[in-house]
Amino acid sequence: MISPESIPIALGQEDDGRWWADIESMPGVMAYGPTREAAISAVRALALRVAADSIDHGEEVPPQFEKVFSIA
């Protein structure tokens, strides 16, 4: 089973010290944080919100989340 934690995240640090995290396979899913860990947490939360919003609106689930839930 795939988990949200297995989705690749690109990281970087701005000149002002802020960290950014980006899920390149999900356009627009990028977040900033004062620390590396905060940026990772923020982008994971955003990715989950995007997936939940898609489900709520009957839209196609982002491919990264298609195998997160298995139907028994």
Chimera marker file (.cmm) of the C-alpha trace (Angstrom):
<marker_set name="trace">
<marker id="1" x="0.000" y="0.000" z="0.000" r="1" g="1" b="0" radius="0.5"/>
<marker id="2" x="1.156" y="3.521" z="-0.762" r="1" g="1" b="0" radius="0.5"/>
<marker id="3" x="1.006" y="6.184" z="1.929" r="1" g="1" b="0" radius="0.5"/>
<marker id="4" x="1.055" y="9.990" z="1.688" r="1" g="1" b="0" radius="0.5"/>
<marker id="5" x="4.520" y="9.847" z="3.252" r="1" g="1" b="0" radius="0.5"/>
<marker id="6" x="5.847" y="7.978" z="0.196" r="1" g="1" b="0" radius="0.5"/>
<marker id="7" x="5.035" y="10.827" z="-2.232" r="1" g="1" b="0" radius="0.5"/>
<marker id="8" x="8.296" y="12.586" z="-3.221" r="1" g="1" b="0" radius="0.5"/>
<marker id="9" x="8.801" y="16.106" z="-1.875" r="1" g="1" b="0" radius="0.5"/>
<marker id="10" x="11.350" y="18.573" z="-3.253" r="1" g="1" b="0" radius="0.5"/>
<marker id="11" x="12.901" y="20.889" z="-0.648" r="1" g="1" b="0" radius="0.5"/>
<marker id="12" x="14.836" y="24.109" z="-0.696" r="1" g="1" b="0" radius="0.5"/>
<marker id="13" x="15.784" y="27.086" z="1.423" r="1" g="1" b="0" radius="0.5"/>
<marker id="14" x="15.292" y="30.747" z="0.500" r="1" g="1" b="0" radius="0.5"/>
<marker id="15" x="17.935" y="33.416" z="1.085" r="1" g="1" b="0" radius="0.5"/>
<marker id="16" x="15.879" y="34.713" z="4.026" r="1" g="1" b="0" radius="0.5"/>
<marker id="17" x="16.083" y="31.318" z="5.752" r="1" g="1" b="0" radius="0.5"/>
<marker id="18" x="12.552" y="30.088" z="5.024" r="1" g="1" b="0" radius="0.5"/>
<marker id="19" x="12.209" y="26.538" z="3.768" r="1" g="1" b="0" radius="0.5"/>
<marker id="20" x="9.934" y="25.530" z="0.895" r="1" g="1" b="0" radius="0.5"/>
<marker id="21" x="8.508" y="22.109" z="0.098" r="1" g="1" b="0" radius="0.5"/>
<marker id="22" x="6.971" y="21.193" z="-3.240" r="1" g="1" b="0" radius="0.5"/>
<marker id="23" x="5.182" y="18.109" z="-4.488" r="1" g="1" b="0" radius="0.5"/>
<marker id="24" x="6.169" y="18.487" z="-8.119" r="1" g="1" b="0" radius="0.5"/>
<marker id="25" x="3.737" y="15.805" z="-9.279" r="1" g="1" b="0" radius="0.5"/>
<marker id="26" x="0.830" y="17.886" z="-7.883" r="1" g="1" b="0" radius="0.5"/>
<marker id="27" x="0.873" y="21.329" z="-9.537" r="1" g="1" b="0" radius="0.5"/>
<marker id="28" x="0.276" y="24.125" z="-7.039" r="1" g="1" b="0" radius="0.5"/>
<marker id="29" x="1.019" y="22.011" z="-3.973" r="1" g="1" b="0" radius="0.5"/>
<marker id="30" x="3.837" y="24.004" z="-2.396" r="1" g="1" b="0" radius="0.5"/>
<marker id="31" x="4.262" y="25.352" z="1.118" r="1" g="1" b="0" radius="0.5"/>
<marker id="32" x="6.716" y="27.374" z="3.175" r="1" g="1" b="0" radius="0.5"/>
<marker id="33" x="7.837" y="26.999" z="6.766" r="1" g="1" b="0" radius="0.5"/>
<marker id="34" x="10.369" y="28.445" z="9.173" r="1" g="1" b="0" radius="0.5"/>
<marker id="35" x="12.065" y="25.039" z="9.385" r="1" g="1" b="0" radius="0.5"/>
<marker id="36" x="12.555" y="22.104" z="7.032" r="1" g="1" b="0" radius="0.5"/>
<marker id="37" x="10.195" y="19.985" z="9.114" r="1" g="1" b="0" radius="0.5"/>
<marker id="38" x="7.510" y="22.697" z="9.188" r="1" g="1" b="0" radius="0.5"/>
<marker id="39" x="7.600" y="23.037" z="5.397" r="1" g="1" b="0" radius="0.5"/>
<marker id="40" x="7.305" y="19.255" z="4.965" r="1" g="1" b="0" radius="0.5"/>
<marker id="41" x="4.352" y="19.090" z="7.371" r="1" g="1" b="0" radius="0.5"/>
<marker id="42" x="2.647" y="22.004" z="5.642" r="1" g="1" b="0" radius="0.5"/>
<marker id="43" x="2.999" y="20.562" z="2.138" r="1" g="1" b="0" radius="0.5"/>
<marker id="44" x="1.792" y="17.110" z="3.263" r="1" g="1" b="0" radius="0.5"/>
<marker id="45" x="-1.265" y="18.705" z="4.875" r="1" g="1" b="0" radius="0.5"/>
<marker id="46" x="-1.942" y="20.723" z="1.719" r="1" g="1" b="0" radius="0.5"/>
<marker id="47" x="-1.684" y="17.621" z="-0.477" r="1" g="1" b="0" radius="0.5"/>
<marker id="48" x="-4.204" y="15.825" z="1.727" r="1" g="1" b="0" radius="0.5"/>
<marker id="49" x="-6.543" y="18.834" z="1.558" r="1" g="1" b="0" radius="0.5"/>
<marker id="50" x="-6.315" y="18.876" z="-2.245" r="1" g="1" b="0" radius="0.5"/>
<marker id="51" x="-7.129" y="15.154" z="-2.383" r="1" g="1" b="0" radius="0.5"/>
<marker id="52" x="-10.027" y="15.534" z="0.088" r="1" g="1" b="0" radius="0.5"/>
<marker id="53" x="-11.414" y="18.504" z="-1.836" r="1" g="1" b="0" radius="0.5"/>
<marker id="54" x="-11.338" y="16.461" z="-5.043" r="1" g="1" b="0" radius="0.5"/>
<marker id="55" x="-13.258" y="13.644" z="-3.352" r="1" g="1" b="0" radius="0.5"/>
<marker id="56" x="-15.792" y="16.068" z="-1.827" r="1" g="1" b="0" radius="0.5"/>
<marker id="57" x="-16.518" y="17.581" z="-5.227" r="1" g="1" b="0" radius="0.5"/>
<marker id="58" x="-16.735" y="14.289" z="-7.105" r="1" g="1" b="0" radius="0.5"/>
<marker id="59" x="-13.598" y="15.058" z="-9.055" r="1" g="1" b="0" radius="0.5"/>
<marker id="60" x="-10.856" y="12.660" z="-10.010" r="1" g="1" b="0" radius="0.5"/>
<marker id="61" x="-8.526" y="11.914" z="-7.103" r="1" g="1" b="0" radius="0.5"/>
<marker id="62" x="-4.936" y="13.034" z="-7.726" r="1" g="1" b="0" radius="0.5"/>
<marker id="63" x="-3.050" y="9.975" z="-9.037" r="1" g="1" b="0" radius="0.5"/>
<marker id="64" x="-0.672" y="10.060" z="-6.062" r="1" g="1" b="0" radius="0.5"/>
<marker id="65" x="-3.596" y="9.144" z="-3.808" r="1" g="1" b="0" radius="0.5"/>
<marker id="66" x="-5.320" y="6.517" z="-5.957" r="1" g="1" b="0" radius="0.5"/>
<marker id="67" x="-3.630" y="3.662" z="-4.088" r="1" g="1" b="0" radius="0.5"/>
<marker id="68" x="-3.561" y="5.197" z="-0.613" r="1" g="1" b="0" radius="0.5"/>
<marker id="69" x="-6.927" y="3.636" z="0.217" r="1" g="1" b="0" radius="0.5"/>
<marker id="70" x="-7.690" y="0.027" z="-0.628" r="1" g="1" b="0" radius="0.5"/>
<marker id="71" x="-11.242" y="-1.263" z="-0.855" r="1" g="1" b="0" radius="0.5"/>
<marker id="72" x="-11.742" y="-4.572" z="0.960" r="1" g="1" b="0" radius="0.5"/>
<link id1="1" id2="2" r="1" g="1" b="0" radius="0.2"/>
<link id1="2" id2="3" r="1" g="1" b="0" radius="0.2"/>
<link id1="3" id2="4" r="1" g="1" b="0" radius="0.2"/>
<link id1="4" id2="5" r="1" g="1" b="0" radius="0.2"/>
<link id1="5" id2="6" r="1" g="1" b="0" radius="0.2"/>
<link id1="6" id2="7" r="1" g="1" b="0" radius="0.2"/>
<link id1="7" id2="8" r="1" g="1" b="0" radius="0.2"/>
<link id1="8" id2="9" r="1" g="1" b="0" radius="0.2"/>
<link id1="9" id2="10" r="1" g="1" b="0" radius="0.2"/>
<link id1="10" id2="11" r="1" g="1" b="0" radius="0.2"/>
<link id1="11" id2="12" r="1" g="1" b="0" radius="0.2"/>
<link id1="12" id2="13" r="1" g="1" b="0" radius="0.2"/>
<link id1="13" id2="14" r="1" g="1" b="0" radius="0.2"/>
<link id1="14" id2="15" r="1" g="1" b="0" radius="0.2"/>
<link id1="15" id2="16" r="1" g="1" b="0" radius="0.2"/>
<link id1="16" id2="17" r="1" g="1" b="0" radius="0.2"/>
<link id1="17" id2="18" r="1" g="1" b="0" radius="0.2"/>
<link id1="18" id2="19" r="1" g="1" b="0" radius="0.2"/>
<link id1="19" id2="20" r="1" g="1" b="0" radius="0.2"/>
<link id1="20" id2="21" r="1" g="1" b="0" radius="0.2"/>
<link id1="21" id2="22" r="1" g="1" b="0" radius="0.2"/>
<link id1="22" id2="23" r="1" g="1" b="0" radius="0.2"/>
<link id1="23" id2="24" r="1" g="1" b="0" radius="0.2"/>
<link id1="24" id2="25" r="1" g="1" b="0" radius="0.2"/>
<link id1="25" id2="26" r="1" g="1" b="0" radius="0.2"/>
<link id1="26" id2="27" r="1" g="1" b="0" radius="0.2"/>
<link id1="27" id2="28" r="1" g="1" b="0" radius="0.2"/>
<link id1="28" id2="29" r="1" g="1" b="0" radius="0.2"/>
<link id1="29" id2="30" r="1" g="1" b="0" radius="0.2"/>
<link id1="30" id2="31" r="1" g="1" b="0" radius="0.2"/>
<link id1="31" id2="32" r="1" g="1" b="0" radius="0.2"/>
<link id1="32" id2="33" r="1" g="1" b="0" radius="0.2"/>
<link id1="33" id2="34" r="1" g="1" b="0" radius="0.2"/>
<link id1="34" id2="35" r="1" g="1" b="0" radius="0.2"/>
<link id1="35" id2="36" r="1" g="1" b="0" radius="0.2"/>
<link id1="36" id2="37" r="1" g="1" b="0" radius="0.2"/>
<link id1="37" id2="38" r="1" g="1" b="0" radius="0.2"/>
<link id1="38" id2="39" r="1" g="1" b="0" radius="0.2"/>
<link id1="39" id2="40" r="1" g="1" b="0" radius="0.2"/>
<link id1="40" id2="41" r="1" g="1" b="0" radius="0.2"/>
<link id1="41" id2="42" r="1" g="1" b="0" radius="0.2"/>
<link id1="42" id2="43" r="1" g="1" b="0" radius="0.2"/>
<link id1="43" id2="44" r="1" g="1" b="0" radius="0.2"/>
<link id1="44" id2="45" r="1" g="1" b="0" radius="0.2"/>
<link id1="45" id2="46" r="1" g="1" b="0" radius="0.2"/>
<link id1="46" id2="47" r="1" g="1" b="0" radius="0.2"/>
<link id1="47" id2="48" r="1" g="1" b="0" radius="0.2"/>
<link id1="48" id2="49" r="1" g="1" b="0" radius="0.2"/>
<link id1="49" id2="50" r="1" g="1" b="0" radius="0.2"/>
<link id1="50" id2="51" r="1" g="1" b="0" radius="0.2"/>
<link id1="51" id2="52" r="1" g="1" b="0" radius="0.2"/>
<link id1="52" id2="53" r="1" g="1" b="0" radius="0.2"/>
<link id1="53" id2="54" r="1" g="1" b="0" radius="0.2"/>
<link id1="54" id2="55" r="1" g="1" b="0" radius="0.2"/>
<link id1="55" id2="56" r="1" g="1" b="0" radius="0.2"/>
<link id1="56" id2="57" r="1" g="1" b="0" radius="0.2"/>
<link id1="57" id2="58" r="1" g="1" b="0" radius="0.2"/>
<link id1="58" id2="59" r="1" g="1" b="0" radius="0.2"/>
<link id1="59" id2="60" r="1" g="1" b="0" radius="0.2"/>
<link id1="60" id2="61" r="1" g="1" b="0" radius="0.2"/>
<link id1="61" id2="62" r="1" g="1" b="0" radius="0.2"/>
<link id1="62" id2="63" r="1" g="1" b="0" radius="0.2"/>
<link id1="63" id2="64" r="1" g="1" b="0" radius="0.2"/>
<link id1="64" id2="65" r="1" g="1" b="0" radius="0.2"/>
<link id1="65" id2="66" r="1" g="1" b="0" radius="0.2"/>
<link id1="66" id2="67" r="1" g="1" b="0" radius="0.2"/>
<link id1="67" id2="68" r="1" g="1" b="0" radius="0.2"/>
<link id1="68" id2="69" r="1" g="1" b="0" radius="0.2"/>
<link id1="69" id2="70" r="1" g="1" b="0" radius="0.2"/>
<link id1="70" id2="71" r="1" g="1" b="0" radius="0.2"/>
<link id1="71" id2="72" r="1" g="1" b="0" radius="0.2"/>
</marker_set>
